[in-house]
Amino acid sequence: MDKAGRIVVVTGASGGIGRAAAVAFGQQGAVVALLARGEAGLAGAAREVEAAGGRAWTLRVDVADADAVDAAAERIERELGPIDVWVNVAFTSVFSPFSEITAPEFKRVTEVSYLGYVYGTMAALSRMRPRNRGVIVQVGSALAYRGIPLQTAYCGAKHAIQGFNESLRCELLHESSKVRTTMVQMPAVNTPQFSWVLSRLPHQAQPVPPIYQPEVAARAVVYAADHPQRREYWVGGSTAGTLIVNSFAPGLLDRYLAKTGFKAQQTSERQAADQPVNLWEPADAAKDFGTHGIFDRRAAKRSAQLWASQHHAAVGATAVGLLAAVAIAGRALSRTANR
């Protein structure tokens, strides 16, 4: 369908990847429904979507509330039209050793970061399935495959999303549905989360380098929405490397992360005593944190691996061509040597 004018829903749209993706869809001329809890963050995101050329529509929603998510979808379809693309991004987390996380905190992370995806998918699918069209994009992470220390709740949620999405994909294939679901596995991204998630670390939390800007992730989300036939996309060389190593030597990676994972997720600066916490209430209700986090100087603006993930056929053809050229050159050298 024509990308201009299509109805796109993005959860967690007030900051980070969600906000960058909403703006990227706006650049295509989409009507973007932005769902999040923070009023100031939503207002800022809406302005950016409109400035990019799209039409913005905002609604404050806690994705952990299934009824509220379904009501939001109903209102979107009533006021904007049939939903074409639904992107699940919203999450929260706790940076802490598992022994220091309370049961209510772990439950809350799970409800937002996993069940929020389930509820969003339910709301979208119940409307897309009768029309037999639509795309659902799950924003995942390398941590959907590989858990790391200090993020047990978040890693658990991402692993759950991975299994849920694979199961759902099989069901849609079984019924020959034209509704598509795909997942985008992200690397470390420079988002505001490191300035507003609950942290019990002594130093400022940071993404494990290398770090990418949210716009890199956003381009991957939009591409996945436009090309949902692929089951998933990997963003960043670090994502590809981590998943490949984890497939062959997970025990070795366990020991490596046990040794390096604590330090790699903290800067040398002490955590600010007045850092906001968005676990129970939005941190961006009165203050707009924007799209980027505090690591702009260290974040990459592009990813060669993302291009490779999106162009498997071209990469494969190039690889075959190179191998053929090497083989031909080898035979030529062999004939020369034998003369």
C-alpha positions in Angstrom: 0.0 0.0 0.0 0.9 3.7 -0.3 3.1 4.5 2.7 1.8 8.1 2.8 -1.4 8.2 4.8 -1.2 4.7 6.4 -2.1 4.4 10.0 0.8 3.5 12.3 0.7 2.9 16.0 3.8 3.2 18.1 3.9 2.3 21.8 6.6 3.9 24.0 6.6 6.8 21.5 7.6 9.6 23.9 11.4 8.8 23.8 14.2 6.7 22.4 13.6 4.1 19.7 9.8 4.6 19.8 10.0 8.3 19.3 12.7 8.0 16.5 10.5 5.4 14.8 7.4 7.6 15.0 9.3 10.4 13.4 10.7 8.1 10.7 7.1 7.0 9.8 6.2 10.7 9.8 8.8 11.3 7.2 6.9 8.8 5.0 3.7 10.9 5.4 2.1 8.4 7.8 -0.6 9.1 10.3 1.2 8.1 13.5 -0.7 7.3 16.8 1.8 7.8 19.6 1.0 5.9 22.8 3.0 6.4 26.0 2.4 7.7 29.6 4.5 10.9 29.7 2.5 14.0 28.6 5.5 16.2 27.9 7.3 13.5 26.1 4.3 12.7 23.9 3.8 16.4 23.1 7.4 16.7 22.0 7.2 13.6 19.9 4.0 14.8 18.2 5.7 18.1 17.2 8.6 16.2 15.7 6.3 13.9 13.7 4.4 16.8 12.3 7.6 18.7 11.5 8.8 15.5 9.6 5.7 15.6 7.4 3.4 13.2 9.2 0.2 13.6 11.1 0.5 13.0 14.9 -2.2 11.7 17.3 -1.4 11.2 20.9 -2.9 9.1 23.8 -1.6 8.5 27.3 -1.7 4.8 27.8 0.0 2.4 30.2 0.6 -0.7 28.1 0.5 -2.9 31.2 -3.3 -2.3 31.2 -4.8 -4.7 28.6 -8.2 -3.0 28.6 -6.7 0.4 28.1 -4.6 -0.8 25.2 -7.6 -2.3 23.5 -9.6 0.8 24.1 -6.8 2.9 22.6 -6.9 0.7 19.5 -10.7 1.0 19.2 -10.4 4.8 19.5 -7.6 4.9 16.9 -9.7 3.0 14.4 -12.8 5.1 15.1 -11.0 8.4 14.8 -8.2 7.7 12.4 -9.1 4.6 10.4 -7.9 1.0 10.1 -4.5 0.3 11.7 -2.0 -0.7 9.1 1.1 -1.1 11.3 1.5 -1.6 15.0 4.9 -1.2 16.6 5.5 -2.5 20.1 8.4 -0.6 21.8 7.3 0.4 25.3 9.3 -1.0 28.2 10.8 -0.3 31.6 13.6 -1.9 33.5 15.6 -2.2 36.7 19.4 -2.0 36.7 20.2 -4.2 39.7 21.5 -7.5 40.9 18.6 -10.0 41.0 19.0 -10.3 44.8 18.2 -6.6 45.2 15.0 -6.5 43.0 11.7 -6.8 44.8 8.9 -9.0 43.6 6.6 -6.1 42.8 9.4 -4.4 40.8 10.1 -7.6 38.8 6.3 -8.0 38.2 6.0 -4.5 37.0 8.9 -4.8 34.5 7.3 -8.0 33.2 3.9 -6.5 32.8 5.2 -3.5 30.9 8.1 -5.0 28.9 6.5 -8.4 28.0 2.8 -8.3 28.6 2.6 -4.8 27.1 3.8 -6.4 23.8 1.2 -9.2 24.2 -1.6 -6.8 24.8 -0.6 -4.5 22.0 -0.4 -7.5 19.6 -3.8 -8.7 20.8 -5.4 -5.3 20.1 -3.8 -5.1 16.7 -4.4 -8.6 15.6 -8.1 -8.7 16.6 -8.6 -5.8 14.1 -6.1 -6.9 11.4 -7.2 -10.5 11.2 -10.8 -9.9 9.9 -9.3 -7.6 7.2 -6.5 -10.2 6.5 -3.9 -7.5 6.3 -1.6 -5.5 8.6 1.9 -5.6 10.1 3.0 -6.0 13.7 6.6 -5.1 14.5 8.1 -6.3 17.8 11.2 -4.2 18.8 13.5 -6.8 20.5 17.1 -6.9 21.5 20.2 -9.0 21.3 19.2 -9.7 24.9 16.2 -11.7 23.6 18.7 -14.4 23.0 21.6 -13.6 25.4 21.0 -12.6 29.0 23.4 -10.3 30.7 24.0 -9.5 34.4 22.2 -6.7 36.2 19.2 -6.9 33.8 17.4 -10.1 34.8 13.9 -8.6 34.5 14.5 -7.0 31.2 16.3 -10.0 29.7 13.5 -12.2 30.9 10.9 -10.0 29.2 12.8 -9.9 25.9 13.3 -13.7 25.9 9.6 -14.1 26.5 8.7 -11.8 23.6 11.0 -13.8 21.3 9.2 -17.1 22.1 5.7 -15.4 22.0 6.4 -13.9 18.6 7.8 -17.2 17.1 4.7 -19.0 18.3 2.3 -16.4 16.9 4.2 -16.4 13.6 3.7 -20.1 13.2 0.0 -19.8 13.9 -0.4 -17.0 11.2 1.5 -19.2 8.7 -0.7 -22.1 9.5 -3.9 -20.2 8.7 -2.3 -18.6 5.6 -3.0 -15.2 7.0 -1.7 -12.1 5.2 -1.1 -10.4 8.6 2.6 -10.3 9.1 4.6 -10.2 12.4 8.4 -9.6 12.5 10.9 -8.7 15.1 13.9 -6.4 15.1 16.8 -7.3 17.4 18.5 -4.1 18.6 22.0 -3.4 19.9 22.9 -0.9 22.7 21.1 2.4 21.9 21.5 5.9 23.2 18.0 6.4 24.7 16.8 8.3 27.7 16.2 5.1 29.6 19.6 5.3 31.3 18.5 8.6 32.9 15.2 7.4 34.1 15.0 3.7 34.8 15.2 2.4 38.4 18.9 1.8 39.1 20.6 0.4 42.2 24.0 0.6 40.7 26.6 2.8 42.4 27.5 4.5 39.1 25.6 5.9 36.2 24.1 3.2 34.1 25.1 3.0 30.4 24.5 0.8 27.4 27.2 -1.8 26.7 29.3 -0.3 23.9 29.3 0.0 21.0 26.3 2.3 21.2 24.0 3.4 18.3 21.8 6.4 17.9 18.0 5.8 18.0 17.7 6.8 14.4 19.7 3.7 13.4 17.1 1.6 15.2 14.2 3.6 13.8 15.4 2.9 10.2 15.4 -0.8 11.0 11.9 -0.6 12.4 10.5 1.2 9.3 12.3 -1.2 7.0 10.8 -4.2 8.9 7.3 -2.7 8.6 7.8 -2.2 4.9 9.4 -5.7 4.4 7.7 -7.9 7.1 8.2 -11.2 5.2 11.5 -11.7 7.0 11.0 -13.3 10.5 13.5 -10.9 12.1 16.3 -8.4 11.5 19.5 -7.8 13.4 20.8 -4.3 14.0 24.5 -3.6 14.7 27.6 -5.7 14.4 27.5 -6.2 18.1 24.1 -7.9 17.9 25.2 -10.2 15.1 28.4 -11.0 16.9 26.7 -11.7 20.3 24.1 -13.9 18.8 26.6 -15.9 16.7 29.0 -16.5 19.6 26.1 -17.4 21.9 25.0 -20.0 19.5 28.3 -21.8 19.6 29.8 -21.0 23.0 27.2 -19.8 25.5 29.1 -21.1 28.5 32.2 -19.1 27.4 30.0 -16.0 27.0 28.6 -16.6 30.5 32.1 -16.5 32.0 33.1 -13.5 29.9 30.0 -11.5 30.9 30.4 -12.5 34.6 33.8 -10.9 34.4 33.1 -7.8 32.3 29.3 -7.2 32.4 29.1 -5.3 35.7 31.7 -2.7 34.7 30.6 -2.4 31.1 27.1 -1.2 32.1 28.4 1.7 34.3 30.3 4.8 33.7 32.9 6.2 36.0 30.5 8.8 37.3 28.4 8.3 40.5 24.7 8.0 39.9 22.9 11.2 40.6 20.9 11.1 43.8 17.9 12.9 42.2 17.7 10.7 39.0 14.0 10.2 38.1 12.4 6.7 38.1 9.8 5.8 35.5 8.9 2.3 36.8 5.6 3.3 38.4 5.1 6.8 37.0 6.3 8.4 33.8 9.5 10.4 34.1 8.6 12.6 31.2 5.2 13.7 32.5 6.4 17.3 33.0 9.8 17.2 31.3 10.5 16.2 27.7 13.7 14.1 27.7 13.7 14.0 23.9 14.8 11.1 21.7 18.5 10.7 22.6 20.1 9.8 25.9 23.3 11.3 27.3 25.8 9.3 25.2 25.6 11.3 21.9 29.4 11.7 21.7 29.9 7.9 21.8 26.9 6.8 19.6 27.2 5.7 16.0 24.8 7.2 13.4 24.9 4.2 11.0 25.4 0.5 10.9 26.8 -1.4 8.0 25.5 -4.7 9.5 22.0 -3.3 9.3 22.3 -2.9 5.6 23.6 -6.4 5.3 20.7 -7.7 7.4 18.3 -6.0 5.0 20.0 -7.2 1.9 20.8 -10.9 2.4 20.4 -11.7 -1.3 22.9 -9.0 -2.4 25.4 -10.0 0.4 25.0 -13.7 -0.6 25.5 -13.0 -4.2 28.6 -11.0 -3.5 30.0 -13.7 -1.2 29.4 -16.3 -3.9 31.0 -14.1 -6.5 34.1 -13.5 -4.3 34.4 -17.2 -3.6 34.2 -18.0 -7.4 36.8 -15.3 -8.1 39.1 -16.8 -5.5 38.6 -20.3 -6.9 39.4 -19.1 -10.5 42.4 -17.2 -9.3 43.6 -20.3 -7.4 43.3 -22.5 -10.4 45.1 -20.0 -12.5 48.0 -19.8 -10.0 48.1 -23.6 -9.8 48.4 -23.9 -13.6 51.2 -21.3 -13.6 53.1 -23.0 -10.9 52.8 -26.4 -12.7 54.3 -25.1 -16.0 
